[in-house]
Amino acid sequence: GQSLEQPSEVTAVEGAIVQINCTYQTSGFYGLSWYQQHDGGAPTFLSYNALDGLEETGRFSSFLSRSDSYGYLLLQELQMKDSASYFCAVRDRLTGGGNKLTFGTGTQLKVEL
Amino acid sequence: NAGVTQTPKFRVLKTGQSMTLLCAQDMNHEYMYWYRQDPGMGLRLIHYSVGEGTTAKGEVPDGYNVSRLKKQNFLLGLESAAPSQTSVYFCASSYSGHYSSYNEQFFGPGTRLTVL
């Protein structure tokens, strides 16, 4: 089976840096994804790590350590619009094809002035 | 391009009623998925399809059926709705293939279903 752990809530101030951690226990693993979801909205893709190391996309970076079954999402120069839920998701392969995503329970990020 | 669209956006059912949720995508994706999201939980995979005419069970398939008669459409059916099926349902699609660039799943806006 798959299980992922991430903090339920994180609060930070505008302009700061915040790190959201994710640890996972999985029977299959091809990579770790991060999705953002605003209240009432759809999840949207942020980043994906298949290999160890840091991936940077603008203000967002994501890190993976396969040996530690651990990853994190780093958000820099926080803005009010970054207030949302952030989900880590383990990617595995589905029988017959397809990419299975197993999601964590999400971290609600609150950005304050 | 509209991306992934879902109809309806909201629905209230009585226990035992049936309904079909429609998902459509215009990105020519091979893979399509149905998830449900409950408060305080992540998304859980109900059923998925790797191509036209194919469907398979995901993590929580009981009480649901699906069909993919056309590549661009993926239907989710509830034959006899139960209060436990009150949830937000998301459809998603993705490219086929194993490469990292094919990893992203594109989600629709969701259907908020309440079963009384």
Interface residues (C-beta under 8 A of the other chain):
Chain A: L4 Y30 G31 S33 G41 A42 P43 T44 F45 Y48 A50 F87 A89 R91 R93 L94 T95 G96 G97 G98 N99 K100 L101 T102 F103 G104 T105 G106
Chain B: E30 Y31 Y33 G40 M41 G42 L43 R44 L45 Y48 S49 V50 G51 T54 A56 G58 E59 F90 S94 S96 H98 S100 Y102 N103 E104 Q105 F106 F107 G108 P109 G110
